[in-house]
Amino acid sequence: MSENPFYRLAPFVQEFIYKKRWESLRPAQIEACNICFHTPHHMLIAAGTASGKTEAAFFPALTELYERPSKSVGILYIGPLKALINDQFERLKDLLSEGNIPVWHWHGDVPQAEKTRLMRSPSGVLQITPESLEGLLMNRPNAIPALFHDLRVVIIDEVHAFMGADRGIQVLSELARIERMAGCKPRRVGLSATLSDYDAATAWLAAGTNQGVDVVSSPGGRKLRLRVEHFSFPDARDEEQAEHLHNARKVYYDFIYESTHRKKALIFTNSRTDAEVTILEMRRVAARRQERDVFHVHHGSISAMLREETEAALRTGSGPAVAAATVTLELGIDLGELERVVQLGAPYSASSFVQRLGRSGRREDMASEMLFVCPEEEDEEAQLPARMPWTLMRAIAVIELYVKTKWVEPLEARKMPMGVLYHQTMSMLKSMGEAEPKELAEAILTLAPFAQIRADQYQVFLNYLIETDHLQWTEDRTLIIGLTGEKTVNNYRFYAVFKDDEEHKVLNGSEEIGSITTVPPPGYCFSLAGKLWKVEEVDHKHKSVYVKAAKGKVDTLWLGAGGDIHTTVVQKMREVLSDTVIYPYLSPQAVNRLERARRLARESGLLKQVVIPAGGDSLYVLPWVGSKSFRTLERLMKHNLSDKLALRSVVPMEPYYFVVSGKVDGRTLLAEIMSECRAAEDASALLSEDEAPYLGKYDEFVSPPLIREAFAVDGLDLNGLKEGLQQTLTWDSSSVK
């Protein structure tokens, strides 16, 4: 299928291509068109950022709608973020202006009048979030056949953001329910720029269908321009050290300012707190130098209006614009031709690195570039492992893994997603009105994400919901939602399966700035949208906080986010520390810091042993495994070894090392760890009998024995721990330079 399909496309699509002055279709677009025009297969478009993935999905799908108009919504586009939907909505309006194909978008910020027009005349393209789609399925089940009976294509953008997550389970469940309720069998098209494991992605995309998946891949040949800077912050023990710390932070923020303030630039951070503090400091530098304030903040707690202003400043603004952002700008929103992308610290994953790198170099003749700025505290008197530059090592590891081998984290589906099982059970029962237990079980357990839930487990699940009044019997022995369940299901927050804290709007007069989860008292100052505010009044009834501009201390109202790290990344960090390679993208300061760490690691034996002395009756345990395996080892030591070895404390410094105290020597501790690993047949042996830790938003409503079983299966990784420790123990000591 190598023919050029340009002349097979609808005339208005051809005209769009002419107006864009494209000389030809891109390889991914040609391949996608040929698959769609000649096969009924699902399709995974795994191509780099700015490779034309969106058009590759839409060009052939729109051509079909043009040639054979649908009698309902013909194309359903599911996006992970409202901002991404808004961005694609504007792009599609331009594309469809001549095609007489309507495009609708549906989420919490869309006016009800537009939603009503769609319900009256279902047609064209509907762009929606999983949460809004859940609301449709629950609350308007009778409208689903009219909306989707002639649905031809479902496009799932940024599939990597859904796979392996609760939202991905929700999306697959929603698609299956639409197919049942509307009697349609649409082609599924997944889009992603960061996938490496195509088998897992195609299995996810085709789940619950009997259709094959063709992969459209476009290997990236784009130039990369990477640089890693490192800044050391001294520990402020006394007045002199405090002065050194102040000066070091000034140098750090001045560097970020100089690197961005004359450009269209995006600064990625790993938390909302870091984004807020960084922009606050950038504005202070600008004020000190009497220069323009071109700085913005973009994250999930900033108001929609301010986020859109930020996106417009980056995309179409006339001058420099700099935004500090979290994951909200990591996914595929088109921000135009950014001149620089900065990463503060290091991403927790190679996948995140690829997404963030892809925000730059979107023109074919431009290199994708990223400047890493790694700040770390450095204290020569700290514990030995604490003197390692973990952030710098993680930055190098994700760069090396992706640039050299194109590795990104494999995605694993949860086997017992009990919280989502509750969510889909209640959602489906709400749409059905009532159901017999057997009927409900058949409807739920035939959804692909719940294929590993047994019928007897589901019976225990339902019985517990009846006991707790989430469900109740009718006189006819059918099930309906109970009074306790109604309180949960009838709240708009129920549509989402991800955890979201109760938020209060922050208002400056009538302008909404954003929202906060921790509500401070009047008189308190905090940072939001990169500015300082003082609380004037708190209206708990309407969940509003009224503020005025302030000057003073910096404070933010979010806890640190963090993130999970894969064992491959941690093992690569160990390799970086043991090697002698000087990476060409490291600044002189970064090279110096890495070399000092390597020398200390060699001299201390840190790389040669899993357990090393820490002084007194304490030991360091360095397993060199990822976050999930690290937490499994923490449980193993606390639950299985604390009493046996008289351990006084096990303190995790996640996910790199433990400080273990007690009257035990290192050889004995390691031997006991390995012995427990060999003896444990499943991870439930690491939990107390009455222990049932939560993994998801609705786990609290599920039978504790089932939650306990789910945590052992999905929350811990005993096999991963065994394999990781074995790799660490068999590390070739001759490779330690």
Disulfide bonds with the S-S distance in Angstrom:
none
